């Protein structure tokens, strides 16, 4: 059986990475904070499965 392709976000600009860190640390909205943490993790090249495990979420 063929392996499913991984999904990654496009590479970020430095200002975008700084913005994600700021949002993750300062927002009171839990969903927004979680997403702001997931995106940089994908920039690091981690797999969907690894990201899901880090954030206690499903790969979907």
C-alpha positions in Angstrom: 0.0 0.0 0.0 1.3 3.4 -0.9 2.1 5.9 1.8 -0.3 8.9 2.1 1.4 12.2 1.1 2.3 14.5 4.0 0.8 18.0 4.1 2.9 21.0 5.1 2.4 24.7 5.0 4.6 26.9 2.8 7.8 28.2 4.2 7.4 31.4 6.3 8.9 34.8 6.3 10.6 35.9 9.5 7.8 38.4 10.3 5.2 35.7 9.9 7.0 33.4 12.4 7.2 36.2 14.9 3.5 37.0 14.4 2.5 33.3 15.1 4.6 33.3 18.3 3.0 36.5 19.4 -0.5 35.2 18.7 0.1 31.9 20.4 1.3 33.7 23.6 -1.1 36.6 23.8 -4.5 35.4 22.6 -7.2 34.3 24.9 -8.9 32.3 22.2 -7.9 28.7 22.7 -8.6 27.7 19.0 -6.5 30.6 17.7 -3.7 29.9 20.1 -3.7 26.2 19.1 -3.6 27.0 15.4 -0.8 29.5 15.9 1.2 26.7 17.5 0.5 24.1 14.9 1.6 26.2 11.9 5.2 26.8 13.1 5.4 23.2 14.0 4.7 22.3 10.3 7.3 24.9 9.2 9.8 22.8 11.2 9.0 19.9 8.9 7.2 17.7 11.4 4.8 15.1 10.1 1.0 15.5 10.5 1.1 12.5 12.9 3.8 14.1 15.0 2.0 17.4 15.1 -1.3 15.7 16.1 0.5 13.9 19.0 2.1 17.1 20.2 -1.2 18.9 20.3 -3.3 15.9 21.5 -5.4 16.1 18.3 -6.4 13.7 15.5 -4.4 13.8 12.3 -7.5 14.8 10.4 
